[in-house]
Amino acid sequence: MTRLITAWAALLIGAITFGAPASAQPIRSCTDLGGSVEAARICHIVAESDTYAIDISYPLDYPDQRTLTDYIATDKDDFIAFVLSIPRRDRTYDRGITPHSYASRSTASVVLEVYGDTGAHPVTSFQAFNYDLGTHAPITFDTAFTSGAVDALDPIVQREMERRWVGYLDPAPHNTLGARVYQDFALTDDAVIFYIGQGMWLPEVAGPQRVSISRSELASVLA
């Protein structure tokens, strides 16, 4: 009977070990991802082949490093898998990621500027990461802003878009994507900085957009 209990205990321990969540695994290092550590704790990854070229940088001191590193690893792997699955062309398929870091008294932010050249022309998008240093939890648009924030944000951003769109024949378009436009942002003590991907508000010809709004203007909708 004792041997039977011992055997079942061993099986249970084995199941717990193999069923451990991903968070129990060590964070992939810069070297693991094919990069090298440069000044200011930045990991720089460069990879080239006849088919693709990758140039990725990301910080190594973000408080929620696992989430940031997992994103980089997945994006890199998915990009390579994608370009190897499609026909080659007369130039490389390119991927570039550049970080923009910000901080306030109680938060840390990293916005990744993601450059992709896999189609007819290059496109720039963004991926933001925000972290509350007090609660040790990620910050998202839904947790940073109150319900109805889009209605307050749209007129402010629209004015800025109209200013940038001067010179084009058609009037500046309005936000047609709702809260999706505002998902990528950074926090400072004085402002919220929104990064809007190419083609998400203005036409792609205008490029990606960065709009900084003072906290005082957003006081009524900041959570």
N, C-alpha and C positions, 0 to 999 in steps of 0.2 A: 504493500500500500504506500509506504514511504517513497519507494522508487517511482511509483506511478505519479504521485504528487510532484516529485522533483522533475519528472519528465514534462509534465504539463506546465510547470513554472518556467522551465527552459524555453518551451514553445512560446509562452506568453511574452517572455522577455524578448525573444527573437522577433515576434510580431510587432512589439512596441518599437524596437530599434529600426526595423525596416519600414515601419509606417510613420516615422518621424516627419514632421512638417518641414517644408523647404526652409523655413526660417532657422531651423536647427543646423542647417548646413553652413559651412564657412562662406563668407562673402568672397566672390571671385576677385582675385587680385588684378592689378593693372597688368602685371606680367602674364597672367593667365589669359588675358584678353589680347595679348600680342602688343602691349604698349610699354612705354617707359615713363618713369616719373620725372617730371620737369620742375622748374622753379614754381614756387607758390602752391605746391602740392597739387599739380595738375597732371593727370594721366593723358598721354598723347599716343594715339594709335594710328599708325600709317600702314596700309596694306595695298599692294598693287599687283595686278595680273594683266594679261592681255585683254581681259573682259571688263574689269572694274578697277576703280581707285577709291580708297577710303581714307579719310583724314578726320579723325574724331578726337576731341578733347573734352575732358570732364573733370570736375574737382574731386579730390579725395578726402575732403574735410566736411562734407555735408552731414548734418546730424543723422539723417535717415539714409545712410550710405547704401544699405542693401537695396532699397527701392530704386535709387538712382542707378546703381551698378547693374541691377537686373534689367532695367530699361535699356541701358547701353548694350549689354550683352545680347539681349533679344533682338534689338534693332539691327545690330551688326550681323548676327546670324541670319535673320530673316532677309536682309538686303542681299547677302551673298547667295542664299538659296534662290531668291527670286531672279536675280540676273543670270544665274546659271541655268535657269529653266526657260529662258526666252532666247530668241535668236541673237547672235552677235551683231554688232554694227561697226561702222567705220571709226568709231571713237569709243572710249571707255564709258561705262555707266558709273556715275560718281555719287558718292555719299559723303557729306561733311556735317559735322556737329560741332558747334561752338558754344561754350557756356557763358552765361551772364549771371553773375552772383550779386545778391543784395542781402542786406540785414537791417533789422530794426532792433529795438531793445529786447524784444521778446520773440522774434521770428528770424528764420533763415530762409532764403529763397534762391533757387537756381532755375533759370530759364534756358533751355537748350534750343538754340537756333539750328534747325535741321534743314540742310540743303540737299535736295535730291534731283539728279539729272538722269532720269530713266525713260523719259518720253520725248515729245516734240521739242520741249524747252524746259529749262530748270524751274523748279518750284521751291519756295522756302516756306516752311511751317515751323511751329513751335511746340515744345512740351515743357510745362512748368512743374516745379516741385516746391511746395511751401511747407514749413514745419514750425509748429508751436514749441518753443523751447521750455515753456512752463508746464504744459500738459503732456509733452512728449508725444504729440500726435500730428498727423498730417493735416494741413489746412487745404480745403477745397473751396470752390466758388460757393457751394451750398452752405459751408460752415463759416465762411468769411462775410457773407452778405445775407441780409434779411430777404424775406419773400417780397417780390415786387421790385427788386433791385434793377432789373433790366429796364423797366419803365423810367427809372431815374437816370440810368447810364446812357441810354440811347440818345437823348437830346444833346448831352455833353459831347459824346463822341461824334455825333452827326455834324456838329458845328466844326469840329476839327477836320473831319473828312471833307467837308465842303471847301474848307480853306486849302486843303492839299490838292483838291480836284480842279482848282481854277486853271483854265486854259484848255480844258477838254470841252467838246461840243455839248455833250449830254450833261444833265445835272448829276450830282453825286448820288449814287444809290443809297437806299436805307438798309438798315439791318434786317435781313430776311431769315436769319438763323437763330434769333433769340439768344438765350443764355449760352449757347454753344460758342458764340463769338468771344465770350469773356472768360473762358475756362483757363486760359494761360496768362497768368499775371504774377507780379512780384510785389512784395511789401517792403516799404521803408517807413521810417518814423513820420515822414511828411507826405507820402504819396502812395497811391496804388498805380502800378505801371502795367498796362495791358499790352500784350503782344498778340497781334491779329495776323493770322497766316495769309499768305498771298491768295487773293481771290475770294476771301471770306467776307469782305465788306466792299472794298473798291475792286474793280476789275483787276485781273492778274497783271496787266501792263503797269499798274501803279506800284507793284511790288508789295512786300510785307509791310505792316504798319506797327508802330510803337506809340502808344498814347499814355501819357502820364497825367493823372488826375489827383489833385491835392486831397488829402484826407478831409479837409474842412468842407469841400464840395460834396463829399460822400458820407458825411457824418450821419445822415438820416437812414442810410441803408447798410452801414457797416455793422456787423453783428457784435 
